[in-house]
Structure formats: structure tokens, C-alpha cells
Amino acid sequence: MLCKKYRYLLLFITVFLLTGIKPVFGQCAMCRAVLESNGDSAAAEGINNGIVYLMAIPYILVGVLIFIVYRKMRS
């Protein structure tokens, strides 16, 4: 069983993370609405490319890490 101190810490972290989710999703919708309403497709394309770039990097890093562990385990 967790001691009282860690229960309160876990509860605080859980509440903090759950309340922080809505503003993050709201911000993405705001950016998309502003970009679509402007009619400037170059800016919208640039933002979309940036999002894809930021999304791809963690997957590439995890893939490289898995490959390195696989090579170490095989040898």
C-alpha cells in the first residue's frame, strides 16, 4: 500500500494532468480555424509540415533504440 504522502502526490499529478488536457486540444482547434479562415494555403501547409516533423521524430528515435537493443541481444 502506498503511504499517505505518495497518495496525495499521485492524486495531485493525476488531477494536474487531467485538467491540462482540454486547453491543449482547444489550442490546436484554434490554430486550425485561424489558418483555414485566412485562405493562405502556404502558411497552413507550413504548419502541417511542422506538425508531421514533430510527430515523426519520437517514432524514429524509438525505432533506432529498438534496432540497437535488437543488435545487442543478437550478438
C-alpha positions as a Python dict, from the first residue, in 0.01 Angstrom:
ca = {
    (1, 'M'): (0, 0, 0),
    (2, 'L'): (122, 348, -76),
    (3, 'C'): (198, 574, 214),
    (4, 'K'): (-18, 881, 265),
    (5, 'K'): (240, 1121, 122),
    (6, 'Y'): (262, 935, -210),
    (7, 'R'): (-114, 901, -239),
    (8, 'Y'): (-156, 1277, -225),
    (9, 'L'): (128, 1324, -473),
    (10, 'L'): (-27, 1073, -713),
    (11, 'L'): (-367, 1238, -675),
    (12, 'F'): (-216, 1582, -741),
    (13, 'I'): (-32, 1463, -1053),
    (14, 'T'): (-344, 1287, -1186),
    (15, 'V'): (-564, 1595, -1136),
    (16, 'F'): (-296, 1820, -1288),
    (17, 'L'): (-262, 1603, -1599),
    (18, 'L'): (-637, 1561, -1648),
    (19, 'T'): (-706, 1933, -1621),
    (20, 'G'): (-422, 2020, -1860),
    (21, 'I'): (-558, 1814, -2149),
    (22, 'K'): (-852, 2030, -2255),
    (23, 'P'): (-660, 2355, -2318),
    (24, 'V'): (-406, 2167, -2531),
    (25, 'F'): (-674, 2024, -2759),
    (26, 'G'): (-852, 2359, -2771),
    (27, 'Q'): (-541, 2537, -2887),
    (28, 'C'): (-494, 2304, -3185),
    (29, 'A'): (-850, 2368, -3300),
    (30, 'M'): (-796, 2744, -3268),
    (31, 'C'): (-482, 2735, -3483),
    (32, 'R'): (-654, 2525, -3746),
    (33, 'A'): (-956, 2755, -3761),
    (34, 'V'): (-737, 3064, -3800),
    (35, 'L'): (-530, 2906, -4076),
    (36, 'E'): (-833, 2780, -4268),
    (37, 'S'): (-1017, 3111, -4246),
    (38, 'N'): (-725, 3314, -4383),
    (39, 'G'): (-716, 3141, -4719),
    (40, 'D'): (-334, 3142, -4714),
    (41, 'S'): (-261, 2782, -4802),
    (42, 'A'): (118, 2827, -4781),
    (43, 'A'): (101, 2908, -4409),
    (44, 'A'): (-137, 2619, -4344),
    (45, 'E'): (90, 2380, -4534),
    (46, 'G'): (391, 2500, -4335),
    (47, 'I'): (212, 2443, -4006),
    (48, 'N'): (103, 2095, -4116),
    (49, 'N'): (457, 2005, -4222),
    (50, 'G'): (588, 2121, -3885),
    (51, 'I'): (336, 1905, -3703),
    (52, 'V'): (432, 1600, -3908),
    (53, 'Y'): (802, 1669, -3843),
    (54, 'L'): (747, 1696, -3468),
    (55, 'M'): (536, 1380, -3469),
    (56, 'A'): (787, 1171, -3668),
    (57, 'I'): (1099, 1237, -3458),
    (58, 'P'): (993, 1033, -3149),
    (59, 'Y'): (897, 737, -3368),
    (60, 'I'): (1234, 746, -3544),
    (61, 'L'): (1419, 763, -3212),
    (62, 'V'): (1224, 470, -3067),
    (63, 'G'): (1285, 270, -3384),
    (64, 'V'): (1661, 333, -3363),
    (65, 'L'): (1660, 237, -2996),
    (66, 'I'): (1475, -89, -3068),
    (67, 'F'): (1719, -166, -3350),
    (68, 'I'): (2020, -108, -3122),
    (69, 'V'): (1874, -331, -2850),
    (70, 'Y'): (1796, -599, -3110),
    (71, 'R'): (2153, -592, -3240),
    (72, 'K'): (2294, -612, -2884),
    (73, 'M'): (2069, -904, -2793),
    (74, 'R'): (2154, -1090, -3115),
    (75, 'S'): (2531, -1070, -3075),
}
